[in-house]
Amino acid sequence: MQQFNTLNDLIFFAYNESDIPNANEYHKLIDADQKLTRQYRTVLKLKNGFRKLKVGPSEITIRNILNYSSALSVTNTKCAGKISLLLN
């Protein structure tokens, strides 16, 4: 069983504890140290907060991209090759 030497170790455990077979031993180690317990609880609060964040483009960004793609016309010509036109 590894020790929690850095905050990164604690964060890694918080995100992967369900995959670790001896997670109960780690929880005992965390519960035995007050500082580690506070840090672990903080990591769990942040982890739950990140789940609530909306990740992705805003609605207006999606609308702008779709409007641009519907107004864009690419035409293939014999002499000049491909020409891009932005239609109104």
C-alpha positions, 0 to 999 in steps of 0.5 A: 500500500502506498502512502499519500506523499503529495496532494496529487496522490490523494486526488488520484485516489479520490478519482480512482478509489472504486478501482483500487482493491484495498481502498478500505486500507487507504480510508483507514490511513486517511481517517487516522490523520486529521490533515489528510482527512481535511484535504480528502474532504476538500478534494471530494467537494471539488470533485462533486463541484466539477460534476455540476459544471457544464463543459462545452460551448455556449448555445450562441457559439453553436448557433453562430457555427451553424449559421456560418456553415449554412451560409458558406458555399464552396464551388469547384470551378474549372479554372480557379479550383475551389472558391468559397462564398459566404452567402447572405 
